[in-house]
Amino acid sequence: MRIRQTSQKKFRWETYTNSRGEFAVRVPEGNEYEVVVQAKSFKEQSQTVKADAGTVQQRLSFRLDPATPGKAGDKK
């Protein structure tokens, strides 16, 4: 997983999930972030999250869709 402020092009944080698919990352509050998920054989997905002041924890759910085999740009 890669995370960046939505106003920036460069990703500043990277993390991995545990065996249950959970992850944690600390970011400065008051900003909006893009969380990008990449997994082998699955389509890349992203969600935008607002880190409001006083928010301690947020839950995100990603349902991974299989990548279409044979498309240009797919990694094998």
N, C-alpha and C positions, 0 to 999 in steps of 0.2 A: 504494500500500500504506500502511496505517495500522497503527501498533503502540501498544499500551498495556499497562500491568501489568494482570493479570487482576483485581486488587483495586480498580482504578480505573475510573471511567466515561469520563473524558476521555482521548482519544488524545494522546500526547506526541510521537510521532515519525511522520514521513511520508517515504516514499521512492518512487522510480520504478525500474523495471527498465531494463536496457540492451537493446540489440537482440537479445541472446540470452536475455532473460528473467531475468538475474541481478541481484541487488541486494545491498547490504551496509548494515548499520546497527549502531551500537554502543550497547549498553544496559548498565546496571549489572548485575553478576552476582549470583546468589543469589536472583533473582526469577523468577516465572512471567509470561509475556507472551502476549498474544493478537495474532496477525498476521492482518489482514483484507485480502483482495485484492478489488479492484473493477476490472472492465474492461467497456468499452462492449459491449453485446449479450451479456454473459455473466452468470451468476448470481454473486452475492457469495459468497465462501467465507472461512472462517477456520480457523486452527490454533492450538493452544496449544503454547508452547515454554518449557522450563525452562532458564534461563541459569545452569547450575551453575558453581561456582567452578572455575577452571582450564580450562573449555571455551573454546576459541579460535574454533571455527567449527562451525556446524551446517548441514546441508542440509535444505531443505524442498522438497517437490514438490507442486504444485497442478495438478490436471487441470481445466481450465475447461469447464464445461457451458454450452451456449447457453441464454440466457434464453428462456422461453416467450413468444412474441409474443401481444399482446392481453390479458395479465394486468394487473390493476390495480396501479399502482405502477411498471410498467416505463417506463423512459425511452426516448424515440424520438428 
